Amino acid sequence: MELQTDLGKWNLDEACLMAGRRIENALNKNEDPFASLTLPSPEGRGGAYRSAAGRVKKKVKVKNGIW
């Protein structure tokens, strides 16, 4: 995959490594490797992406919208 920056290439490598490790660990435990990626929807129509709501650790206020 051709990315514009070295940082973009590194981020893609890290994401693939993390996903691969999660899948490999689940397979080694004889679990469904994709079970942690989805949650059942209330309507019963299959899975949905996990919410990030519980993963927020700290909120910060940005002065004038400039980082």
Backbone torsions as a table, in degrees:
resi	resn	phi	psi	omega
1	MET	NA	129.2	-179.3
2	GLU	-91.2	113.5	176.8
3	LEU	-111.7	158.1	-173.0
4	GLN	-78.5	-30.8	-175.0
5	THR	-127.5	159.2	175.8
6	ASP	-65.6	-33.7	178.4
7	LEU	-64.3	-41.2	177.3
8	GLY	-62.5	-40.9	177.9
9	LYS	-64.4	-42.7	180.0
10	TRP	-63.9	-43.0	179.8
11	ASN	-62.0	-40.6	177.9
12	LEU	-64.2	-42.5	177.8
13	ASP	-60.3	-44.3	-179.6
14	GLU	-63.8	-42.6	-179.9
15	ALA	-63.9	-41.9	178.5
16	CYS	-65.5	-40.0	179.0
17	LEU	-63.4	-46.2	-178.7
18	MET	-64.3	-44.0	179.3
19	ALA	-65.3	-42.5	179.8
20	GLY	-63.0	-41.1	178.2
21	ARG	-64.4	-41.4	179.7
22	ARG	-62.9	-43.8	-179.5
23	ILE	-66.8	-44.6	-179.6
24	GLU	-62.5	-42.6	178.4
25	ASN	-62.7	-41.2	178.9
26	ALA	-64.6	-42.1	179.0
27	LEU	-64.4	-38.2	178.7
28	ASN	-65.8	-25.8	178.6
29	LYS	-93.9	7.3	-177.4
30	ASN	58.7	38.2	177.6
31	GLU	-109.3	164.9	175.6
32	ASP	-70.5	118.1	-176.0
33	PRO	-67.1	-18.2	-177.1
34	PHE	-107.7	5.5	-177.9
35	ALA	-64.6	-34.1	-177.1
36	SER	-79.0	-7.1	-177.7
37	LEU	-86.9	-18.4	-177.3
38	THR	-132.5	154.5	173.2
39	LEU	-122.0	147.7	176.6
40	PRO	-64.4	138.9	178.8
41	SER	-81.3	153.8	180.0
42	PRO	-61.8	-27.6	-178.1
43	GLU	-82.5	-6.9	179.9
44	GLY	77.1	23.0	-177.5
45	ARG	-100.8	33.3	179.4
46	GLY	99.1	-161.2	-174.2
47	GLY	-93.3	169.8	175.8
48	ALA	-141.2	163.7	177.4
49	TYR	-66.9	147.5	178.7
50	ARG	-68.3	146.4	178.3
51	SER	-78.3	143.9	176.8
52	ALA	-90.5	2.0	-174.7
53	ALA	-57.7	-43.3	-178.4
54	GLY	-79.5	-7.7	-176.4
55	ARG	-95.3	-4.4	179.9
56	VAL	-70.8	123.3	-177.6
57	LYS	-98.1	-36.8	-174.6
58	LYS	-154.7	136.2	175.6
59	LYS	-101.9	139.2	178.6
60	VAL	-125.9	151.1	177.8
61	LYS	-103.6	127.8	-177.9
62	VAL	-95.9	123.7	-179.3
63	LYS	-72.7	122.8	177.7
64	ASN	58.3	18.2	178.7
65	GLY	70.2	14.0	-179.9
66	ILE	-110.8	131.3	-179.5
67	TRP	-81.1	NA	NA
